[in-house]
Amino acid sequence: MQDVDLDDIEDVSRSELDSDRLETLENGFDDFDDVLNSSSDPITLEGDEPPYQIIDGRHRIYLARERGYGSVPAQIL
């Protein structure tokens, strides 16, 4: 995995996301930073150059932006 600037990842609209999944990420048992940095379920992106397309991790990327993060750990296919 590598740190990827959030500016280099496609935009995600809240209307595209599942409210229950957002609620779980925000208030669930696991700390958001632990979920964000999970090596067993990494954010997965695709593309040769920015903006990278999101394969897995839309909700985490959205919340990271909302919380003011500059980058997220991700794997790029």
C-alpha positions, -999 to 999 in steps of 0.1 A, spaced: 0 0 0 10 36 -5 -3 70 6 -24 85 -21 -34 122 -20 -72 125 -18 -70 152 -45 -58 124 -68 -89 102 -63 -122 106 -81 -149 126 -62 -175 108 -42 -209 123 -35 -228 115 -3 -259 106 -24 -239 77 -39 -232 62 -5 -251 39 20 -261 59 51 -259 28 73 -223 21 62 -213 57 69 -229 54 104 -210 23 111 -177 39 100 -184 70 121 -197 53 152 -189 17 150 -168 -5 174 -136 0 153 -118 33 153 -120 50 119 -82 52 116 -79 15 122 -104 8 95 -87 33 71 -53 16 76 -66 -20 74 -42 -42 54 -68 -70 53 -94 -47 36 -74 -19 18 -88 9 -2 -84 -2 -38 -79 22 -67 -74 17 -104 -57 38 -130 -23 47 -145 -26 84 -134 -49 106 -114 -78 109 -109 -78 72 -97 -110 53 -99 -123 38 -67 -127 0 -68 -132 -4 -30 -134 21 -2 -158 48 -13 -172 54 21 -138 55 38 -125 80 12 -156 102 16 -152 103 54 -115 109 52 -122 140 31 -149 151 55 -125 148 84 -98 168 66 -73 141 58 -49 149 30 -41 113 19 -52 77 25 -33 44 24 -44 25 -7 -34 -1 -33 -34 9 -69 -41 -18 -95 
